[in-house]
Amino acid sequence: MDIELEMKNLVNWLTEYRPMQKSFIVHNMKRYYRIACKDGNSAFCFVVKEDFETKTLGKMKKGDLLCPATWSNPTRHARGLLFDKSTWNNAFTEYGMKMLRS
């Protein structure tokens, strides 16, 4: 699957789905794509580029949707999958990414 095409689909879906009709910009990082709000410096979500594993984050799979922990780093657990549009409603609320509950 083409990750760039799916990224465009996700950004278009987010622009239509969010109630404030914000526009987004995609930043190409070393291991992730960062989707950020165009009008400010707030990271909206991260998308994993390729499969990898680290001690801090554990196993990451290509296309995982991650909640931002900071401007440049995501959280540990995936909220959804870029290639499965049915997970997008579960990963995002009207105002941002869903947080994991204990």
KARA-V592785 format. One record per residue. N is the residue number from 1. RES is the residue in one letter. SS is DSSP state (~ for helix, > for strand, _ for the rest). OMEGA is omega in degrees with one decimal (NA if undefined). BURIAL is + if it has 9 or more other ideal C-beta (glycine too) atoms within 8 Angstrom, else -. Layout:
BEGIN
((N,RES,SS,OMEGA,BURIAL) (N,RES,SS,OMEGA,BURIAL))
END
This chain:
BEGIN
((1,M,_,-178.5,-) (2,D,_,-175.1,-) (3,I,~,179.4,+) (4,E,~,178.0,-) (5,L,~,178.6,-) (6,E,~,176.2,+) (7,M,~,177.9,+) (8,K,~,178.1,-) (9,N,~,179.5,+) (10,L,~,-180.0,+) (11,V,~,176.8,+) (12,N,~,179.1,-) (13,W,~,179.0,+) (14,L,~,179.9,+) (15,T,~,179.3,+) (16,E,~,-172.7,-) (17,Y,~,-177.3,-) (18,R,_,-174.1,+) (19,P,_,-177.0,-) (20,M,_,177.3,-) (21,Q,_,177.6,-) (22,K,_,174.4,+) (23,S,_,-174.9,-) (24,F,>,176.1,+) (25,I,>,-179.4,-) (26,V,>,177.3,+) (27,H,>,179.0,-) (28,N,>,-179.6,-) (29,M,_,-176.5,-) (30,K,_,-177.2,-) (31,R,_,-173.8,-) (32,Y,>,161.0,+) (33,Y,>,177.1,+) (34,R,>,173.8,+) (35,I,>,-175.9,+) (36,A,>,175.2,+) (37,C,>,-176.4,+) (38,K,_,-175.1,-) (39,D,_,-179.3,-) (40,G,_,179.4,-) (41,N,_,177.5,-) (42,S,_,176.6,-) (43,A,>,-179.3,+) (44,F,>,175.4,+) (45,C,>,176.2,+) (46,F,>,175.5,+) (47,V,>,-177.8,+) (48,V,>,-179.4,+) (49,K,_,-175.7,-) (50,E,_,176.9,-) (51,D,_,174.5,-) (52,F,>,178.9,-) (53,E,>,174.4,-) (54,T,>,177.4,-) (55,K,_,-176.9,-) (56,T,_,-174.0,-) (57,L,_,-177.2,-) (58,G,>,-178.4,-) (59,K,>,176.1,-) (60,M,>,179.6,+) (61,K,_,179.4,+) (62,K,_,177.7,-) (63,G,_,177.1,+) (64,D,>,175.3,+) (65,L,>,-175.4,+) (66,L,>,176.5,+) (67,C,>,179.3,+) (68,P,>,171.6,+) (69,A,_,175.2,-) (70,T,_,178.7,-) (71,W,_,-173.9,-) (72,S,_,-177.2,-) (73,N,_,176.3,-) (74,P,>,173.0,+) (75,T,>,-172.0,-) (76,R,>,-169.5,-) (77,H,>,179.5,-) (78,A,>,178.6,+) (79,R,>,-179.2,+) (80,G,>,-178.7,+) (81,L,>,-177.9,+) (82,L,_,-174.0,+) (83,F,_,179.2,-) (84,D,_,-174.7,-) (85,K,~,179.1,-) (86,S,~,179.0,-) (87,T,~,-176.9,+) (88,W,~,178.2,+) (89,N,~,179.0,-) (90,N,~,-177.2,-) (91,A,~,-174.3,+) (92,F,>,169.0,+) (93,T,_,178.4,-) (94,E,_,-172.9,-) (95,Y,_,179.4,-) (96,G,_,179.5,-) (97,M,>,177.3,+) (98,K,_,176.1,+) (99,M,_,176.9,-) (100,L,_,178.3,-) (101,R,_,178.1,-) (102,S,_,NA,-))
END
